[in-house]
């Protein structure tokens, strides 16, 4: 074996890249649970989130668990929400609510603060922010304006 062959073999081994999922990068189960918990805590305490807070039951525990389960699979972790026998299409679940630009913006404000409070920063923050905004725009049931 020549030095060139040895270097080539070492280089090809070094070229293997294992990419982590967003789920893993934000801390796995604990990180996703923290994000869901913080999101609903902000929604519950923030006067500027009153429109979206009014769409929820007084007890946020069940919806907080559903968000945790949904985000788990959506971010590349265990597909907990989708394994539920009674799970619904996420779009269908939001269709009964009057969601316009104001409600989308309230939701995004809560999620952005939750990401910041959970130390999701830099490229991961930007990636998730864009994805959350696409989702929040898709949930609108009222025309813009």
C-alpha positions, 0 to 999 in steps of 0.5 A: 500500500502506498502513502497515496492509497493510505491517504485516499482511504483515510480521506474517504472515511473522513468524508462520511458526514452524519447529519443530525436532525433538528430534533437532535440539534435542539436537545432531543425530547427534553429540548422539544418539550421545553420549546412546547412548554415555553411556547404555551407559557408565553401564549398564556401570559402575553396580552398580545397573544389574546386572540390565539389564547382564546382559541384554546381551552382553559387547561393548556396541558392537553394541547401542550402535549399535542404540540410536543408530540407533533414537533417531535416527529416534525423535527425528525424525532419520534413520530409520537403525534402520528402514532396516535390513533386519533391524530388528525391532519394538522391542517384540518385541526386548524380549519375550524378557527378564524386564523388571519394575519393577526393570529398568525403574527401572534403565534409567530411572536410566541414561537419566536420568543419560545425559541429564543428563551430555549437558546435556539439561535443562529442557523437553527433559529433561522431554519425553524423560523422560516419553517414555522412561518410557512406552517403558520401561513398555511393555517390561515383560514381567512384571507389576508387583509 
